[in-house]
Amino acid sequence: MRTPLTASAVLAFGLTLAVPVHADEAPSYGAPEASGAIEVSALGTYHSDVFDASGAEIVAHDPRTQRLFVVNAAAATVEVLDVSDPERPEKLFELETSGVGAADGSVVEEGGATNSVAVHGDVVAVAVEAADRTDDGWVVFFDTNGRSVNALRVGALPDMATFTPDGRILLIANEGEPDDDYTVDPEGSVSVIKVSRRPAALTQDDVRTADFRAWDEGRELHPDVRVFGPDLSTGEPGTPGRVARNLEPEYIVADTAYSAHVVLQEANAFAVLDLRTAQFTDIIPFGLKDHLEPGNEFDASDRDDAINIANWPVRGTYQPDGFDSYRWQGQTLLVTANEGDARDWDGYSEETRLKNLVVDEAPLCEDSPRIREFLADNDQGISTVEELLADHNLGRLTVTAADGLRADGSCYEDIHAFGGRSFSIFTTEGEQLFDSGSDFERITAEAAPEYFNSNHRQNSFDTRSDDKGPEPEDVVLGQVEGRTYAFIGLERVGGVMVYDVTDPHDVTFSQYLNNRDFSAAPDTREAGDLGAEGLIFIDGEDSPVPGVPVLVVANEVSGTTTLFRVDRA
């Protein structure tokens, strides 16, 4: 039986937990006060009954039929749900991609994963990777009733699909990850497909490919764009070089019918795509987060047996996964979920723990100004590098060996960790206007201290502090009565953070909602939602609840898809 929080805690955090929390006993970790301006509450959940196998990843909505299209990567299908009654989502049928014939004469293979789905009008587009993910994949077209009508060949590992706002162009992010041995590394690209005529009539000539070869041919790359790892360039004419192979498009937002922005997660950067020419015009780094700065604290260890949100001599690489955009005072702003992601393959890995980094690669530079500043004045009582490297301090922190090394290779001047444990707002020139700092860990610490930085596969305490913490995965924006709100899904401890971002210089925390029951075994239906992956916001005019916006969250570990209504409080 669930024990609810007090009324004041429910208003602040929108949470239902299996542990009692009383207002006079609840610990304080400096979380921002919730405004309570809007109230997000669960409507209904569809269960795929697939645990920890990506049973629900990406979701798209068709307002005309009130159907959701949910990627079930475990089954390599897209499940089609009727949500006309949002309290009782019902599965109608599946979209099967294997065996569909493509316009170039190929046939979509069995054994490849279904990675993304997008819907516009009566066109459904599904991104499918090849059985060997380093081979070119496909985009398969269906109508909303589930009939396959065509398929086109795209790049290697198509990982995201989206339409431009007018529906005339379909964009596919071809991530182009290497094989596990790192002997084959396809180039990353974006497929640009005009779909203004009937999808059934499209040919392979309708696919244009935006690539990064210009930066291998002499175009200057900003030094803060992370290009690293083995160089598999052959040097032969027509083959992509190191930059084109290294950059991996992760997520696309088509801001207009003419332009799009593309996140390059591992590179900690985004690219600007001109849709008229199908060419990238710029690559802009996101920069680094300074965890020594006030407001940027985080919990760095899973072995300190405590919630210890503190400043550390660490720089965070934002490396967002999902992002969204909106207009403010005539300019486009990018809102990012700063997850973090490493290149980690059998043949090459940048990922290591800090204590192993100094043994296997190079020591920390004891004359580093940042490290000396921290050792001279910190709240943890740490005065030596040896103490800093203890397991209960920074020793177990997951860091990269690819950044921070002094030019002569003798020692590491800087410590770089993955992700920002936050969400941010950037201009399209890369200027950061807002970052949520340490909010997510402070809010989740107060909401559920017994399960602070829990993993999503188990009910645990502090198990993710050494590696990206709550791990913000995706963000979607929505309008509620003239205000713009950001909804950020947390992959590990779970739940959705809600912020009012109407003015990027005056962002306010609104609510934290976690549809998870920590008292239940994670592999049961009673556990609720685990592993938020894909989010969409349905405007009130398109909603299955007339006039009321709906948020939909697909959860890859629990295999659930949950609908939430969004009301003014």
N, C-alpha and C positions, 0 to 999 in steps of 0.2 A: 504494500500500500504506500502511495506517495505521501510525503509530508510536505505541505506547501510552505513557501516562505511567508513572512509577514506581508501585510498589504503594502507597506512602504517599500519593501524590497522588490516585490513584484512590479510596482510602478517604476522603480529605478532600473531593474534589470530584465523584467519580463521573463523570469526563469521559473521552471518547476524542477525541483530536485528531490532526491530521496532522503536528504539529511536536513534536520531542523536547523534553521538559522533565526535567531532572535535579535531584534534591533539593539538591545542593550549588550549583546555578546558578540555581535558581528565585528571582526577585525577591520581596521582601516589601513589601506595601502595607498591612500592618496588618489583614489579614482575620481575622475570628474563627476559632478552631479548630473544625473539625467534630467533633461528638460521636460520629458514626458509630453512633448508637443504632439507626437503621433503615437499610436498604439498598434503594434504588430501582433497578431494572434493567430494561432494555428486553425486552419479550416479542416483539412483532411489529408490523408497520406495514402499513396499507392506503394505497396510492398512488392518488389520483384522476388523476394525470398532468396536473393543471392548475396551471401555475406563475403566481404573482403575480396571481391573479384570484379570490381567496377561494374556493378549491376545497374547503376544510374550515374551518368557522368554529365552529359550536356543535354540541355532541354531547350525546345523551341515551341512557340505557341501559334496556333491558327485561330484568330478571333471569329472567323466566319462559321467554323464548325465547332468551336470550343473544344479543340483537341490539343493535347500536348504530344510532342514527339521527343522521346527520351532515349538517348544512346545507352544501350546495354552492351558494353564492350565485351563482357564475359561471353555473351551469346553471338557477338558480331552482328547484332540486329539493332533496329530502332523500334521501340515499343510505342504504340499509338494509344493514348489514353483519352477517354471521354471525360471531360471535367465540367460538363454542363451543370452537374451537381458537384460543386467543388468539395463538399464534405464527404463525398463518396466517389473518388476517382475510379474509373473502371477501364480495364484494358480491353481494347477492341480487336487489334490484330498487330502483326509485326511487319516491318519492312525488311525483306531479305535481299541482301546485295549480291551474294555470291551467285555466279552463273549468269548475271546480266551481261548482255553483249554491248560492247562499246563501239563508238563511231569509228575508231581506228582499226577495228577488226579483232581486238583483244577481248577477252572475257574476264570479268571480275573474279579473282581467285577465291577459293576457300582457304581459310587459315590466316587471313589478314584481319586486323581489328577495324571495327567501325569507330571513328574518333570524334565526329562532329556532325551536327545537323543544323540546317537553317531553313526557314520557311518564309516565302513571300507570295501573296496571292494564292494561286493554286499550284505553286511549284515548291517541291520539297527537295533539297539538295543534301546528300549524305557523303561525307568524306571517308574514304576507305583506303587503308594502307595495304601494300602488297604483303604476301606471305613472308617474303624477305624484305624487311622494312627499308633496306637501302635501294630497292627497286622503285620505279615510279608507281604511284598509286592511281586512284580513280576518284572522280566525283560521279555519283549515281543520282539520276533525277527520277522522282516519283511525282504522281499527283497526290492530292491530299486524301484520296481514297485508297492509296497503297499500291497503285499500278505503276510498275517501272516503265519509263518511257525512253531512257537513253542513258549513256554513260560516256564520260570523256576522260582521257588520260591526263594526269597532272603530275606534280613533282613527287619526290620521295618523302614518305611519311606525312601525308596531308593531315594536319592536326586541328585545323579550325576552318569553319566555313561561315561566311556572312554575306548578306546582300547590302548594296548601297541603299540609302533611304528610299529611293524611287524604284528599287527592285530591278533596275535595268542591267546591273553588273553584279556578278557573283565573284567573290574573292576567296581563294583557298590559300591558307598559310601552309607551305610545304617545309616542315621543320628540318628535314634532311639530317637526322642524327646518324652517327657512325655505327658500324657493327660493334659487337662486344669486344672483339679483338683490336679494334681501331685500325684495321687494315683497309677498310673502305669507308669513305666519308663523303656522301653526296653533298652537293651544294644546296644551301637553303634558298628558297624563292617564294614568290607569291604568284599564283595563277590568276589571271584577270580574264573573265569570261563574260561576254555580252550575251545576256539571256532575254533581250527585249523581244526576240522572235520566239516561236514555240520551241521548248527544250528538245522535243523530238526531232526537230529539224537541225539542231546544232551539229557541227562537224568539228574535227580536231583543229581545223583552221581557225575556229572561233576562240581558241585558247591562246592568249598571249602570256609570256612569262617575264616577270620582273626579277632580275637577279642582281648580284653584287659584284659582278666582274669588273666594273669600272674602277673599283678600289684596288683591284689587283693590277690594273693597267696604268696606275700612276696617280689616280685621284687621291687626294690627301685624306687620311682617316684620322679623326680626333684621337689623340693618344690615350684618352680615358675609356675608349671603347675596348672591351676585353676580347682580344684575339689571341689565342694561346693554344697550347697542346701540340701534338705531332703535326708536322707539315707534310701532307701527303700529295702536294702538288707534283705533277709529272713534268711540268715545263713544256709539254707538247702543245702545239697550236690548237686553240679551241677548247682547251681544258681549263676549268676554273682553278684559281690559285688558292692561297691560304685563306684570304678573307672570305671569298665566296663560299668555300667549304665550311668555314668556321661559324659564320653567322646563321642562326637558326630561328626563323620567324615563329613566334609562339601564339600571338593573338593579334587580331586586326579590329580596328574600329573605323568604319567608313563614315567620316564626318559629313561629307557632302557627296554629290554625284560625281565630283571631279577629283577628290583627294581622300586619302586614308592615312592612318598612322598604324605602324606595325611594331609591336614590342619584340625585341631580340633579347630574351630573358637572360641567357647565360652571358651575353655580352654586356649586360647592364646598360642597355641603350634602346632607342627606338628609331625607326626609319620613317621617312616621309615618302609617300607613294603618290605619284601623279597618275591618275587613272586614264587620262587622255592619251598619254604616251606609254603607259605600263612601264614606267621607269622610276627607280628610286632617285630622289633629288638630294637627300641629306641623311646622315646618320648622326644622332645626337645622344651623348651619354646622359644618364640620370644623375651621375655623381655618387658621392658617398655620404653616409650618415655617421656623424661623430658621436660615439657613445660616451665621450667624456663631457659633452655639453649637458647642462641642466635640462631636464625634461626628456632626455634620450636614454634614460637608465633601462637596464634589462637584467633578468635573472640568467646567469651564465653557467650554472652548474646543476647537474642532476645528482650530485653527491654531497650537497651541503645540508640535506635534511631540513630545509627551510625555504621560505619565500624570501628571497634576497634580491630585491629589485634595486640595482645600484649602478653607479657610473663605472665604466671600465675603459682601459686604453685600447679600444677596439673601433674599427671602422666597419660599418655595415654596407654591403653592396645591395641596393634596393631590389634589383632583379625582379620586377613585377611579373606576375603571370597574367591574370585577367585585368582589364582596365576598361574605362568608359570615358566619354567626353561630354561636355556641355558648353554652352555659350554664356559668357559673362562679359558685359560691357563691350560687346563687339568683338571679342576674341574667343578662340577655342581653348578650353582647358582640358587637360588629361588627368583623370582620377585613377590612381594605380593601387592595386593590392600587392604589397611588397613581400612576396613569398620567399624568394631566394631559391636558387637551383644550381647545383654543381655539375660539372662534367665528370662523371663517375662511371668509367667503363673498365672492363678487365684489362684492356690494353693500355689504358691511360686514365689516371684519376688525379684531379687536383685536390680532392677532399681528404682531410686528415684531422686528427685532434691536435691541439696546440702543443701538448707535451710530446707528441710524436714528431711534430714538425721540427722542433729544435734538436731532436736526436737524429732524424733521418735526413733533414735538409740543411738547416743552418740554425745557429742560435739566435736569440733575440739580441738586438744591438743595445748594450747597456748604456750607450751614450745617446740613444734616441731621445729627442726632447719630450716626446709624448710619454714614453715609459718612465723617464726620469721625473717628469711632472707628476705622474700618478704615484710613483713610489714615495715621493716627498710629501704628498698630501692626499690621503684617501680615507674614507670612513670605515674601511675594512681592517685597518691596522696592518697592512701589507707593506713591508719595507725593502724586500729583496726580490729579485727575479725568481729565485727558488720558491719563495712563498707564493708568488703570482702563479707559478706553474703547478701548484698543488691541485689535486682533483676537486677539492671543495671551492676552489677559486676559478681560474681560467684553464686549468690543465686539460679538462675534458671538452672544452668548447670546440665545436666543429668549425674549422677554418679552411682557407685555401692556401695551397703552396704556390699558386701562380701569381700572387700579388704581394707587395710589401717588401720584397727583397731589395737590399741595397744594390746599387749599380755594379759594384765589384763582386757581388755574390757572397760576401763574407758573413752577412747576418741580416735578419729581418728588422727593418726600421718600423714597420707598421704591421698590425694584426688585422686581417680582413676576415670577417665572418659573413655568412650568407643571409640575405634578406634584411628587411628593416623592422620586422615585427610591427608593422604599422600600415596605414594607407596615406597617400600623399596626393597633392594637387600640383601639377606642373603646367607651365605655359608650353606652347609648341616650340619655343626656343630652348626649353630645358631648364627654365628658372623655376625653382620650387617656391610655391606660394604658401603651402601648408604641409605639415606632417603631424600625424597623431602622436608622435613621440613614444612614450611608454604607456599610453592609455590602455592598450589592449591587455597587457599583463596586469596592470593595476585593477582594471574593471573585473577581469575574470578571477583575480585573487580575492576580491571582496565578494563576488557572487558565489564562488564555490571553492573556498580555500582548501578543502580536503582533496580536491581534484585539480589543483592548480597545475597548469601545463601538462595535463593528462594527454596520453596518446589517444588515437581514435579506435584502436583495435583492442584496447583494454582500459579498465577503470583504474587509473594509477595516479600517483602524486609526483610531480616534478620531473617526469620522465622525458620531457621535451625541452627543458630549459637549456640544455647544452647544444640544441640544434633547432634553431628557428622558432622556438617557443610556440605560440598559438598558430602560427603559419597562416596568415591571411592568403586565401587562394584566389578569390574572385570578387569583383565589385560591380554593381549595377546601379544606375541612377534612375530616379523616378520623381515625377512631379506630384505633389500632394497639396491641393488648394494654393497653387502659386508658389510654393516653396520647393526647392530641389534637395532631395535626400540621397545620400549614398548608403547602400546596403552592402556590407562587407562580410563574406563568409569565411569562417575560421575552420581550417581543415582538421586541426588536431583536437583541441578541447571541444570544438564544435560551437555552433551557434552563429548568429548574425549580429554584427554591430550596425547601429543606425546613427548617422550623423546628418545634421542640416548643413549643407555646403552651399546654400544660396549665395552667400558672400564668402569667397575663399579667404578673406582676411578676418572673418568672424564666424568660424566653424564651431558648431556646438554639438555635443553628444546628446542623443535623444533616447536611445534604448539599447539594451543587450538582451537578446532572446535566444535561449538554447533549448531546443526541443529534444533533449536527451535526458534519460533517466539513469543516473549513475548507480542505482541500486540493482539494476537488471544486468544480466549477462549480456555482453556486447553482441553475441551472435543470436540474439532472440529479438522478436518483434517488440517486446516490451522496452528495449533499450532506446527506441526512438531513432533519431537521425544521427549518423556518424559519418564524418568526412565530407563536409560541404565542398562540392566541386563546381557545379555550374548554377548560376543564378539568372533569372530574368524577372523584369518588372512589367506587369500588364496594366496599362492605363485603365481608368474607370470606364471609359467609353468602349473599351474592348474586353472588359472583364466578364467572367462568368457570374460575378456578383454585380448586378447592374449599378453603375455609378461608383463602385468601390474598387480602388486599385488592389491588385493581388500580386504578391511576391511568390515566386516558385523557386525552390531549392532542390537540386538533385544531389544526392549523397552517395559517394562511390563505395564506402565501406559497408554501410547498412543496406545499400541497394534500394533506398527509399526516395520517393519524390513527394515533397510536402508543399501544399499551398497554404499561404498565410494572407489574411486580409489586412489591409493597411488603413487605419481610421485616424482621423483627428481625435486627439484625446479629449 
